[in-house]
Amino acid sequence: MADDATGSSAVLSIQGEQQQETGRVRASDEDVDLYVDGVSDEVLACRERGRHLFPTIRQAGIHFNGVDRDGMLLRRLVCTCCLLAVKVEKWEGVRAGGRTRFRRVASNLEYRTGNDGEVYLAPSGRGHMTPRQIGDSVASKALAGQTLTALRKAATKAAAEAAAEKAAADKAAAEKAATRAAGRTAAKPAAKTAAKTPARAAAKAPAKSGAAAGKARTTRARSTKGTS
């Protein structure tokens, strides 16, 4: 990985290693292991992720730290993970339509030395270190001392347990769905019966009232005849 930090107007790679020429030399596994042993977990996180974590404008607001010789406003942001990478942005303001509109025109990365002397970039001449190489090195160190046979056995067991858990969850979901469907089916006839009962009662009520009224009229008529 080359140790050139910044200077171009384009955003540099996560390692600050942009090169115009082709045929970039890749770092050896041994050099990557040495680098991984000498940096913090936060630096390794940025390396393995392949990018830094800079706050957004919404998170950090926007204010400027200087003006360059071309009159561009300078904004500097520090990576919230490794604290060693600084993104330097160049902004300009353009007056249009009665208002000033701001836009970022360029940005580049700079790397600073940590309080304990830690540096982000590997020593010059070690070649380019990729995020995959960093991840491979970290994984190899974490798994040191374990055999492939033991790892395969553990992975197979974990897969079987995951499959059993998924099958149990699927069965529980299917039973729950079946219970809900049965409840909906049972509720439909009850709802229909409840809807028909008031209608039947309402239909019978006028008939009874009419018959009672007719009977009352007949009784009154007979009473009248008996008294006349």
C-alpha positions, 0 to 999 in steps of 0.5 A, spaced: 500 500 500 502 506 498 503 511 503 501 517 499 496 521 503 492 526 499 493 532 494 488 530 489 481 533 488 478 526 487 476 522 493 481 517 495 480 510 496 479 508 503 487 506 504 489 513 500 492 509 495 489 511 488 494 510 483 494 512 476 499 507 473 496 500 472 499 494 475 499 496 482 503 491 487 499 487 492 501 486 499 503 480 501 499 476 507 505 476 511 505 484 511 498 484 512 498 480 518 504 485 521 499 491 519 493 488 523 497 486 529 499 493 530 493 497 529 487 498 533 480 495 532 477 501 530 482 502 524 481 495 522 473 496 522 474 501 517 479 497 513 475 491 513 469 495 511 472 498 506 470 505 507 470 510 513 464 513 517 463 520 516 457 524 519 452 527 515 450 534 514 444 532 518 448 529 524 453 534 524 450 541 521 455 544 516 460 550 518 467 551 514 474 551 517 477 555 512 478 558 505 483 556 500 487 560 495 481 559 490 476 562 494 473 555 496 470 554 503 473 548 506 469 543 511 473 538 515 470 532 517 473 526 522 471 519 521 467 517 527 470 510 527 478 510 527 478 518 528 484 518 523 481 519 517 479 527 515 475 528 509 476 535 506 471 538 502 471 544 498 464 548 497 462 554 493 456 558 493 453 561 487 448 566 487 442 564 482 434 567 483 435 571 488 438 566 493 445 563 494 446 555 492 451 552 495 455 545 492 460 541 494 465 541 488 471 537 491 473 532 496 479 528 498 482 524 504 487 526 509 490 522 515 493 524 521 497 521 527 493 518 533 494 521 540 498 514 541 502 515 535 498 510 531 497 511 524 492 509 519 497 507 513 502 502 512 509 503 511 511 505 504 513 499 500 509 494 503 504 494 497 496 495 496 492 492 502 485 490 500 479 490 505 478 482 503 486 481 505 484 485 512 478 481 513 482 474 511 487 476 516 483 478 522 479 471 521 485 467 521 487 470 527 481 469 530 480 462 528 488 460 530 488 453 533 482 450 531 482 445 526 478 444 519 475 438 522 472 441 528 470 447 524 466 443 519 463 439 525 461 445 528 458 448 522 454 442 520 451 442 527 449 449 527 446 448 520 442 442 523 440 446 529 438 452 525 434 448 520 430 445 526 428 451 529 426 454 522 421 447 521 419 448 528 417 456 527 414 454 520 410 449 524 407 453 529 406 459 524 402 454 520 398 451 526 396 459 528 394 460 521 389 454 521 386 456 527 385 463 525 382 460 518 377 455 523 375 461 527 373 465 521 369 459 518 365 458 525 364 465 525 360 466 518 354 461 520 353 464 527 353 471 523 348 469 518 343 466 523 344 472 528 342 476 521 336 472 520 333 471 527 331 479 527 328 479 520 324 473 522 321 476 528 320 482 525 316 478 520 312 474 525 310 480 529 305 484 525 301 478 523 300 476 531 298 484 532 293 483 526 290 477 528 289 480 535 286 486 533 281 482 529 279 478 535 278 484 539 274 487 533 270 480 533 269 480 541 266 487 541 261 486 535 258 480 539 258 484 545 254 490 542 249 485 539 248 482 546 246 489 549 242 492 543 
